[in-house]
Amino acid sequence: MVRPDMTCDLCEMEIIDKIEAIGTFTMDIGSWDKAAMFRRKVLIKRQKILGDEHTATIWLISLVEALEGN
């Protein structure tokens, strides 16, 4: 059985995945600033849902830092 709060998180993750896909597209076409903005939004949401130690969050932190030139 799926908990109601878990269902909400799954729906939110689907939205986050779509936003990440837009970030990937903008990165692919060379819009680095927009890509960083989309990836940053995804990172904030993933940290909230998955936590800082999740591999998807850790990977995204390194990508955002690279896009932002840190």
N, C-alpha and C positions, 0 to 999 in steps of 0.2 A: 504494500500500500504506500502511496506517495503522500507525504505530508503536504498540507496546503501551502506552507511557507516555502517548501522545496519547489513546488510547481511554479510559484512566483519567481524564484531564483532562476529556474530553467528558462522561463519566458524572457526574463531580463538578459540572460546569457545569450539567447538567440538574437536579441536586439544589439547587444554588445558585439557579437560576431559580425553582424551586418555593418556596424559602424567601423569595425576593424577592417572589413573588406574595402570600404570607401577609403580608409587610410592607406591601405596597400595600393589601391588604384592611384591615388594622388601621389604616392611616392614613386610609382612606376612611370608616371608622366612627368616627373621632375618637380612637382609642387611640394618641396620639402617642408616649407612652413605650415602648409595646410595638413600635410601628412602628420607632422609632429603634433598639431592641435588635435586631430582625430585620435591619434595614438595616446595622447595624454588623457583624453576623456575616457578611453577604453581602460587605461591603466587605473584610473581612480575608481571606476566601477568594479574592475576585477579585484582590486585590493579589498574593496568593501565586501564582495561576495565570496571570493576564494581565499583571501588572506595574503599576507606578504610572503609566505614561505612556499606558496604553490608555484610549480614550475612555469605555468603560463604567465604568472605575475612577474616572476624573476626574469624571464626571457623578455617580456615587454618593457621592463625597467631598463634593461641594457639597450634595447632598440630605441626607446625614447631618448635616452642619454646620447646615443650616437646621432640621432636626428637633430637634437638640440646642440650638438657640438661640445658636449661635456666630457 
